[in-house]
Amino acid sequence: MSIKQSIPNLVTCCSLVSGCIACVMALKGNLPMATLWIVVAAVFDFCDGFAARSLHAYSPMGKELDSLSDMVSFGVAPGMIAYWLLEQACVTVPALGNAAPYIPYLALVIPVFSGLRLAKFNIDERQTTSFIGMPVPAHALFWASIGYAFRASIPVDNIGFIAGIIVLAILFSLLLVSEVPMFSLKVKSLKWKGNELRYILVGGAVVFVALFGVLGIAGTIILYIALSFFNKRR
């Protein structure tokens, strides 16, 4: 393999390392750094595809490596964030009793369904220009945003918070493997026509982040889901 062909794989490896660091930070309870490294992994994930297209350096190895990297950065890492949130919350709810140590493991539904999503994507020939089901980077950014928002303010003795995290984990995991068409952010031109949903999403992201900070990323992902459902009904 030539140096040119190796460049996209090198970028993918950078995404993988970033995801590994995000996992470590999440398990240590350093959710701001976990969020940062998931974002860094997402940037590298975008750049490896861009590099492959620009250098015409596609390879079967690169495709497999990309999926393995995504599994860690956008499957395991957000799962560890949800696990830490549940672990911290469960110790504050005496009513959970002996079940408290085991409830956080429900967060592992996130990496499991992320793996199913990636496996499905690799063999689904319909997903060349758009997505069927929620893409794993968007899912990971949602949990990174949620984790950052509650990094230092886990609700005490609040079983509703625990139930909410579990419900979100299950619902979003099911969305990963759903048959809901979701648009891609890749653009062929900057014209409004054909890119309406993308421009609305970008505008919404700016407003959400300006109003709510990092938590606005979660709002942007919810907007992305809503726009995709709207687009399906048209």
C-alpha positions in Angstrom: 0.0 0.0 0.0 1.4 3.4 -1.0 1.8 6.4 1.3 -1.1 8.1 -0.5 -3.4 5.1 0.1 -2.4 5.0 3.7 -3.3 8.6 4.6 -7.1 8.0 5.0 -6.4 4.9 7.2 -4.0 7.0 9.3 -6.8 9.6 9.8 -9.2 6.8 10.7 -6.7 5.6 13.3 -6.6 9.1 14.8 -10.4 8.8 15.1 -10.1 5.5 16.8 -7.5 6.8 19.3 -9.7 9.7 20.0 -12.6 7.4 20.8 -10.4 5.3 23.1 -9.5 8.4 25.0 -13.2 9.4 25.2 -14.0 6.0 26.8 -11.2 6.5 29.4 -12.4 10.0 30.2 -16.0 8.9 30.5 -15.2 6.1 33.0 -13.2 8.5 35.0 -16.1 10.9 35.2 -14.4 13.6 33.2 -17.4 14.1 30.9 -16.2 17.4 29.4 -13.1 15.7 28.1 -15.1 12.7 27.0 -17.3 15.1 25.0 -14.3 16.9 23.5 -12.7 13.6 22.3 -15.9 12.4 20.8 -16.1 15.6 18.8 -12.5 15.2 17.8 -13.2 11.7 16.7 -16.2 13.0 14.6 -13.9 15.5 12.9 -11.4 12.8 12.1 -14.2 10.6 10.9 -15.3 13.3 8.4 -11.7 13.9 7.3 -10.9 10.3 6.5 -13.8 10.1 4.0 -12.8 13.5 2.6 -9.2 12.3 2.3 -10.2 9.0 0.6 -12.3 10.8 -2.0 -9.7 13.5 -2.6 -6.9 11.1 -3.0 -9.0 8.3 -4.7 -7.6 6.0 -2.0 -10.5 3.7 -1.4 -9.7 0.2 -0.1 -11.6 -2.7 1.5 -9.3 -2.4 4.5 -10.2 1.3 4.9 -13.9 0.5 4.9 -13.5 -2.2 7.6 -11.2 0.0 9.7 -13.7 2.9 9.5 -16.4 0.7 10.9 -14.2 -0.6 13.7 -13.2 3.0 14.6 -16.8 4.1 14.6 -17.8 1.3 16.9 -15.4 2.5 19.5 -15.8 6.3 19.1 -19.5 6.4 18.5 -20.7 3.2 20.1 -18.6 2.3 23.1 -17.8 5.9 24.1 -21.4 7.2 24.4 -22.3 4.0 26.1 -19.7 4.7 28.8 -21.1 8.2 29.2 -24.6 6.8 29.8 -23.1 4.2 32.1 -21.4 6.8 34.3 -24.5 8.9 34.5 -26.6 6.0 35.6 -23.9 4.8 38.0 -23.7 8.1 39.7 -27.5 8.6 39.9 -28.2 5.1 41.2 -26.1 5.5 44.3 -28.3 8.4 45.3 -31.6 6.4 45.2 -31.9 4.1 48.3 -35.2 2.8 46.9 -33.3 0.8 44.2 -31.8 -1.4 46.9 -29.7 -4.3 45.6 -30.6 -3.5 42.0 -28.6 -0.2 42.0 -25.2 -1.7 41.0 -26.8 -3.5 38.0 -28.9 -0.8 36.5 -26.0 1.1 34.9 -25.3 -1.9 32.7 -28.5 -1.1 30.8 -26.4 1.6 29.1 -24.6 -1.2 27.2 -27.7 -1.2 24.9 -26.0 1.7 23.2 -22.8 0.0 22.0 -24.8 -3.2 21.1 -27.2 -1.4 18.8 -24.4 0.8 17.5 -22.7 -2.4 16.4 -25.9 -3.7 14.8 -26.3 -0.3 13.0 -22.8 -0.4 11.6 -23.1 -4.0 10.5 -26.4 -3.2 8.8 -24.9 -0.1 7.1 -22.0 -2.1 5.6 -24.3 -4.5 3.8 -27.2 -2.2 2.9 -26.8 -0.9 -0.6 -29.6 1.6 -0.2 -27.4 3.9 2.0 -25.1 5.4 -0.6 -26.3 9.0 -0.5 -28.5 9.0 2.6 -29.1 7.0 5.7 -31.7 4.4 6.8 -31.8 4.8 10.5 -29.8 7.2 12.7 -26.1 7.5 11.9 -23.9 6.6 14.8 -21.9 9.9 14.9 -25.1 11.8 15.5 -26.2 9.4 18.2 -22.8 9.8 19.9 -22.9 13.6 19.8 -26.3 13.5 21.4 -25.0 11.5 24.4 -21.8 13.6 24.6 -24.0 16.7 24.9 -26.2 15.1 27.5 -23.2 14.0 29.5 -21.6 17.4 29.4 -24.8 19.0 30.6 -25.0 16.8 33.7 -21.3 16.6 34.3 -21.5 18.2 37.7 -25.2 18.1 38.6 -26.5 14.6 38.7 -30.0 14.9 40.2 -29.9 13.5 43.8 -32.5 10.8 44.8 -34.3 11.3 41.4 -35.5 8.1 40.0 -37.1 10.1 37.1 -33.6 11.0 35.9 -32.6 7.3 35.9 -35.7 6.3 34.0 -35.2 9.1 31.5 -31.7 8.0 30.7 -32.8 4.4 30.3 -35.7 5.3 28.1 -33.6 7.6 25.9 -30.9 4.9 25.6 -33.5 2.4 24.4 -35.4 4.7 22.1 -32.3 6.1 20.4 -30.8 2.6 20.1 -33.9 1.4 18.3 -33.7 4.5 16.0 -30.2 3.4 15.0 -31.6 0.2 13.4 -34.9 1.6 12.3 -36.1 1.9 8.7 -36.5 5.7 9.0 -34.8 7.5 6.1 -32.4 10.2 7.3 -30.7 12.8 5.1 -26.9 13.1 4.8 -25.1 16.3 5.4 -23.0 15.8 2.3 -23.7 18.6 -0.3 -23.0 18.7 -4.0 -23.7 22.5 -4.3 -24.5 25.4 -2.0 -27.8 26.2 -3.6 -30.9 26.4 -1.4 -32.9 24.0 -3.6 -32.1 20.5 -2.6 -30.4 21.6 0.5 -33.3 23.1 2.4 -33.2 20.6 5.3 -29.5 20.9 5.7 -29.7 24.7 5.9 -32.5 24.5 8.4 -30.5 22.1 10.5 -27.4 24.4 10.4 -29.5 27.4 11.4 -31.2 25.5 14.2 -27.8 24.3 15.4 -26.5 27.9 15.6 -29.6 29.0 17.6 -29.6 26.0 20.0 -25.9 26.3 20.8 -26.1 30.0 21.2 -29.0 29.6 23.7 -28.0 26.4 25.5 -24.3 25.9 24.9 -23.1 22.3 24.5 -26.6 21.0 25.4 -27.7 22.7 22.2 -26.0 19.8 20.3 -28.6 17.4 21.7 -31.3 19.8 20.6 -29.7 19.9 17.1 -29.8 16.0 16.9 -33.5 16.0 17.9 -34.1 18.6 15.2 -32.3 16.4 12.7 -34.5 13.5 13.7 -37.7 15.6 13.4 -36.6 17.0 10.0 -35.9 13.4 8.7 -39.4 12.3 9.8 -40.9 15.4 8.1 -38.9 14.6 4.9 -40.2 11.0 5.0 -43.8 12.2 5.1 -43.5 14.6 2.1 
